[in-house]
Amino acid sequence: MSYLLALDQGTTSSRAIIFNEQGKVQATAQREIHISTPHSGWVEQDAQEIWTTQIAVVQQALASARILAKDIKTIGLTNQRETTVVWDKRNGKPLAPAIVWQDRRATEWCNRLLQQNLQQTIQQKTGLLIDPYFSAGKLVWLLENIEGLRDLAQQGHVAFGTVDSWLMWNLTQGAEHVIEASNASRTMLMNLQAQAWDEELLELFNIPKSVLPQIIASDSYMADTATGLLGANIPIMGILGDQQSALFGQSCFEVGSAKNTYGTGCFMLFNTGHKVQFSHNKLLSTLAWQCHEKTTYALEGSVFMAGAIVQWLRDGLGIIQNSREVEQLACQVKDTDGVVLVPAFTGLGAPHWDSDARALLCGMSRGTNKAHIARAALESIAFQVSDVLMAMQSDITHPLKELRVDGGASSNDMLMQFQADILNVPVLRPKMLESTAWGAAAMAGLKAGVFSSMSDISASWQLERAFEPNMNQDQRQFHLSKWQTALKRAKSDI
């Protein structure tokens, strides 16, 4: 039997998962990555640690599965998007910390672009809104603030990339400086229709073209892993940004199908087919994948804080010891007793896009305890997803019939039921929650001939549980109006 290896480089950890051809997990390995926040709104990682943890878990997973590298048919790679890495082309060493997608230090630069009325131009070109979330502002900040970086860039020595670029460089020991198309679509530098770097934007942002990687298709065979790295040269045949990979892994191949991933953040993607659909409700138009020489697009709503809220309950407030305890604690009370949490710790994402909004915990009384706060934290995830879905429903002609879910927090039954109740659509949880890793592995498997078509991949999707809405309209409206009131108070414009 041949195996598929997925490298899943996420915000909080690097993982490696080995699948068989039926999509069954054979082995998994995971290592946490340190996140540092040196200033308010800054979020950084060590690029070298991203690489060393990623290669370590590959070796760990191979040992755990008791197979050799030569038994792996192909590698699929998926990664946290927008996170920005710059390194020296001559020696492969990072020239600055990796700036994580949650980082807000480019807010001032974004505000200057907004004041120049460039929102419409940038949205038409890239499908994105002007926000520090995307890689362009992070790269501009690095060029302007890291001493000597711009000079080095002008001499042609600097490589820029998202995490897929950085991993590909290291997996091939400097042979390939590439970026996959779905990742490139998140930089605010790629023209979405042309799938090429936009010359006008590069000039406007004063970014030297020499730093940019080559844009490749999601199902590109670019190279094998470098000799001596893993004990065999394994072809890398599939790369996808993590959210697009989850859409692919959930078999959302039909126009109108959608998934929501509950990870560090929350990301809802809706397949819009082979045409770019622009949003009138502050959602993002994004490239889903390039496969079989065809481009598929999606509408996306990005929520910055989901699983990260549970981490805050654990590390910031200390009211739980580990993340798994949150559901048990939240279920100790039947409701939040009026407590609402707006988790705008790093601003608000879609559909509000308010980078200056700040978190708010309100509605507390003398009777409020940690169970109410835990329940309010979980409900805040569902409310944010509801805001995104309402915006999405306004942009699309046919209503969403179901929502496929994945990611760590999708195993939380209380949250999934509340999500179905608030959205008023069935929430479908598959047996395999590793949709992100599976998407990259399946894309690589398709290219390698393990699967003959996408319908072979669809056949591996199996339902574990459907959460049907059972809340009446009055209750739903009561919850949503409480949320909207709290949301207004958290926004920066009051």
C-alpha positions, 0 to 999 in steps of 0.5 A: 500500500502507498501512503500520503503524507500531509504537512500541516503547519498551523498557527499554534503547532506543526503537525504531520499526518500519514493517511492511507489511500482511503483517507484513514489516519495511520499516524500523527505527530504534533509539536507546539510552536511558541508565539510571542507578542512583544508589543500590543497588537504584535504577534510573531513566531521564529521562522526557524522554529516553524521549520525545525518543528515541521521536519521533526514531526515528519520523522516522528510520524514515519517512526510511529507508522513504522514505515519508511520514507520510500513508502510515501507516495507523495507529500501534500502541504498546508499552512497558516496563511498570510504569515510573512517570512523574509530570509536571505537567499544566500544562506536560507537564514530568516532576516526577521521574526515571522509576522503572524496573520493575527498581527496588527502592526500594519494598521497605520499603513492600511489607514493611509491606503484607506485615506487615499480611497484605494479600497475599491481598487485593491478589492477589484484587483485582489478580492481582499479588503485593506487590512493588516491581516494580509501579507502586503502590510507585513512585508512593507513594515519589514522593509521599512523597519528592519535595518538594512533589509531594503538595501539587501532586497535591492541587491537581490538577496531577500526572499519573501514568502508565506509559510508554504514558500518557507517550507518549500525552500527548506524541503528542497534546500533552497532549490525552489522559491515558490508560493502556491496560488491560494496562498498568493491570493492572501498576500494583497499583491496577487491579481485574482483574475490573472493569478499573477503579481500585480505590477501596479500594487508592487509599485504603489507599495514600493515592494521590489519584485526580486523578493517575490516567489514564483506563483504555482498551481495547487496541484503542481509537482515542483520538486522532490524533498532534498536528498538526505532530508528524510531517507528518500526523495519524496515528490511534493505534489499538492499545496493549499492554504489551510482554509482552502485545504479544509474546503477541499478536504470536506469535498466541497467541490460543488458551487454553493457548498460551504465549510467552517473551520474552528481553529485558532480563528474561524473561517467560513468558505463558500465555493463560488465556482470558476468565476470571481464573486465580489462581496458587497458585505465585506467578505473576501473573494479568494482563490480556492484552488488551481487544479487540473488547470482550472481555477476555483474561487470562494467567498470567505469570512474570517474570524480572528478569535475562535479556539484562541478564546479557549486558550485565553480562558486557560492561559489568561484567566486560568479558569480551565487547566486544559482546552478540553475542560471548557465544554464540561465547565460551560455545561454546568449552567443552562445559559450565560445569565446575560453574560456576553463576550465579544472576543475582539482581542486583535480587532474584529474580522469579517464582516466588521473589519474593525482593527481598533475594536477591543474585547469586551465582557459584559452583562455580569452580575454578582451571581456570574461565575466562571461557568457563565464566562466559559459558556459566553466564550463558546457562544461568542464563536457561534455568534461571530460565525452567524455574522459571517453567514448573514453577510454571505447569504446577502451576497449569494443567490441560493441559501446555504442548506448545510454547513460542514464543520471541522477543526479542533472546536468542532468536537465540542457538542455544546458549541455545534448545537448552539451553532446550528440553533443560531444559524438555523441550518444543519451543522454536519460533522464528519467522522474525520476532523482532519479536513485541513491535512486531508485536503492537502494529502488528497490534492497531492494524491490526485496529482500522483494518480492515487485518485482518478477523480474528485469523486474518488475523494468525495467517497471518503467523506463520512458523516459522524453527526448532524446537529439539527437546529431546535431553537425557536425564532424568538429565542434566536432573536433574543440571543442575536440582539444581545450579541449585536448590542455588545458588539456595538459597544466593542467597536471603535466608532462609539 
